[in-house]
Amino acid sequence: MNRKIIASLLVLLTAAGTALVSCGDAGQAPAVTDAPAADTTEVVTETAEPDPFAEFDYGGEEIRIYTSINVASGVGNSNYLIEGPEEETGDIVSDSAYFRNRSVEEILNVDLVFTQVDLDYTACGADLSKIIMAGDDVYDIAINDLFPLATLSVEGNFLNIADAPHVDYEQTYWYKNYMEQLSLDGGAHQYIMAGDFFIDILRSAHALYFNKNMLSSMYDDGDVLYNEVLGGTWTYEKMLSYTEECYQDLNGNGQVDNEDQFGLVVMQTWGPSIPFIISADLEFTKLNDDGTLTLAMNNERSVRLLEVLNDIFYSKGTGNAIDIYKDSTNQDGDTTNLFKSGRALILGYNRLGSFDDLRDMEDEVGILPYPKFDETQKDYISSSHDTTEIGVIPITNSKFDTTCAVLEVLMRETQKIVLPAYYETGLKVKYSRDDLSSQMIDIIHDNIGGSFALAYSSYCSDIFMKSSFYEPLYAKKTDFVSNYTKREKGAQKKIDKMVESFLSIED
């Protein structure tokens, strides 16, 4: 890396604040020492670890990236942190992507060439499939929506990245668990890439926002929900208790309406139920010794989950925009504005990337992961969206070695350059402004999951979420078993077909 880039990066990262905490160190405060002042004549030199890519030189080879600029509802598009600007703009966050790309180009002597594609989830799969089926070697990496590309992966359109050269999936900048969940044979074949460079996965991660001022007023402690999370006690039942305790009939008319105060507000039922279903850490399928997948959802955990979802969504303390705004056509905006007005403790169905919509809120805003199913659950699981933008390598790619080296360095440099700027300037400093919320963001980043259900549910009769949970929830029903068993046989046939197609792909 030349001196100009080094100098620019130092300015950038100094302005952005402290560096991103790694996965293993999430939530730990830096050590504080009271050592005496050092002798100014003594120079201490730290030896940097040698860059394993220092001797790589691909002779200016182009790496052609098919990148989405389609604007997703509720979070915007993430290409400004992938392709970045063509030149420095003075904005710390977007410039971090510019510096990252220049750094990768210089380290490996490659040229990153981006082609923008503005297609939504209904069209992007067909567009990419058409290019691949024609045998056109025009893109080395493609970035677009999860579930249409997951469907293409089952049909053999992408290269297997399970044992890719130059790639270290043990590094925290790769979302290893997320990728392994998308493999249908236990990890031997993986076609979907997820990690910090594909930053839309992080920006699309679902999070809960809460009003710290209201929390302080009602509980004399604005950090009580943070402490629930850090203590492992932030569960569905605990969230429900806060939701109900915070309800107040402000206009005194004895009716639940949009002039009241709520513990939780949601725009409707389908979308907002998704992150709750994923955060319950269900076992959707079981991998058998013969390579088949068997549905594994008909159990007490699923039964109880549907019951608790009904408790949460139909609590008097939950303001559902469909109910309290009746004829409104702006349900998402209505619930956000109700929260911003200071009349809701928790705002549901939002993502990290939508934090920007709350920057003008007068009250202090905090951020939380979705709750655990119960206290025995190990981790807080944060779902990303089913249209989050992931990466794949088309089978037409003729430079696999180079592409893998570029991807590894893009991931590494994103963690070093882009995430510190995005976290510290875009999320932690400018908006949330407190250390505990920084720990919440780290927890969300380190535990993004549920990719299997999000990617393949539509392929399998929506058995994992919509038909098993949302449809009875919408009808205010709590009988999981009878509803599920009516659909189980048909869904299993589609799973069998999906796995058969996956296993038939030749390397």
Secondary structure, 3 states (H helix, E strand, C coil): CCHHHHHHHHHHHHHHCCCCCCHHHCCCCCCCCCCCCCCCCCCCCCCCCCCCCCCCCCCCEEEEEEEECCCECCCECCHHHCCCCCCCCCCHHHHHHHHHHHHHHHHHCEEEEEEEECCCCCCHHHHHHHHHHCCCCCCCEEEEEHHHHHHHHHCCCECCCCCCCCCCCCCCCECHHHHHHCCCCCCCCCCCECECCCCHHHHCCEEEEEEHHHHHHHHCCCCHHHHHHHCCCCEHHHHHHHHHHCCECCCCCCCCCCCCEEEEEECCCHHHHHHHHHHCCCCCEEECCCCCEEECCCCHHHHHHHHHHHHHHCCCCEEEHHHHCCCCCCHHHHHHHHHHCCCEEEEEEEEHHHHHHHCCCCCCEEEECCCECCCCCCCCCEECCCCCEEEECECCCCCHHHHHHHHHHHHHHHHHHHHHHHHHHHHHHHHHCCHHHHHHHHHHHHCEECHHHHHHCHHHCCCCCHHHHHHHHHCCCCCHHHHHHHHHHHHHHHHHHHHHHHHCCCC
